[in-house]
Amino acid sequence: MDGLMTVRNGENVCWMREDGPLILTVPGADSAHAQGDLLFVLIANPPALPHRLTVFGRDGTPVVELPSPPGHAFQYLSHHIEAGMSVVCAAEMPAEQWPDWHFGYDPKKRALVRLGPAY
């Protein structure tokens, strides 16, 4: 159930769904992206980069909170051609001579998995 998302004042996330809006209070909300029945929200403490990804279920209940992958820093939410929602992360030490990577959410593992370079 994808839908339009807005983030207001770094705290309120509004997910416009077919069955009505879901409004969540998420302190430090930086950006949001919905895919299927999941809402992904990057959390930041400005001016720093986002430091946590929270995945919410369609009812607004947190499913999992994830730190950035080891050796990487969250940058922004994006779309990956194969996986759908992705989060682009900067490598502290560029892997395979590439500085930025797409990571996708694996719901079975409840973890982020590296997908490929971000262009």
N, C-alpha and C positions, 0 to 999 in steps of 0.2 A: 504494500500500500504506500507507494511513493506519494509525495505531496510537497507543496511549497512550504519552506521554512523561513522564519525570520528570527534574528537575534537582536534584542533591544537592550541598550544600556549595559551590555556585558553581563546580563543576568537573566532575562526572560527569553525563553525559546518558545516560539509558536509554530506548531506543525499543523498545517491545514490538510485534514484528511477528508475522505469521502463522507465519513460518518460524523464530521464536525471537528472543530479545532481542539488540539491538545496544547495547553499552555503549561510550561514547566518553569520553575524558578531554579536556575542553575548558575550560582555565583561563579563569575569568571568565564562565562560562556564566550567563546571566541568565534566559532562558526559551527554550522550544523548541516547535516545531509541525511535524508531519509532514503532507505532502500527496503522494499518489501515491508515487513512489519517491524523494522528496526530503525531507530533514530540514533545517529552518531553525532556526538557533541565534543568538540575540542575545547579544553579548559586551559586558560592562561591567566597569569598574573602580570598584566602589562607593566613595563614595556617588554618583558621577557617573552620568548616564544612559548607556544602552548606546551604543557608538560603532562597532560593526562587526556585520554580519550575515554569518554563514558558512553556506553551503548545502552539505550533504553528500549524496552519493549513497547508494543503499541498502546499499552495502558499507562505508560509513563514510569513504570517500575524499572530501576536500574538492573540491567542484566549482568554487566561486567564493567569494571574500571581497569584501564590498561595504561601502564607507563609507556614511554617511547621504547622502541626496540633497543637492545643493548648496542652501544656505539653509534646511536642515531638520535637526532632531535626532531620532534614534530615540527612541520612547517604549516601545512594547510590540507584541507580536505579537497579531494578531486574525484574524477571519474576515470576508471581504468576500463579499456575496451573489452577485456575478458572477464573481469571480476565485478564490474560495477563500481560501487563506492570504494575509494582508496584514500589513504592518507599519505601525503608525500613527506618524506623524512630526509634530512641532511645527514650524511655520514660524517662522523668526527674524523675518521681516516677513510678517504674515498675508497670504496670497494671496487675492484676491477676497473680502476681509473675513472669511476663515475661518482659524482658527488651527491646526487639526489635520487631517491628510490621510491617507487610505489610499494606500499604495504596494504594488503587486504585483510579483512576480518574472516577468520575461519570459525564458524559457529560451533563446530564439533569440538575443536580444541580450545575455544574461547580465547584465542590468541591471534596476534598479527603475524602474517607470513609475507615474506618478500616476494613481490611479483615481477619486478623488472625496473629498468632505469626510467626516471621521469625526465621527459624532454621539455 
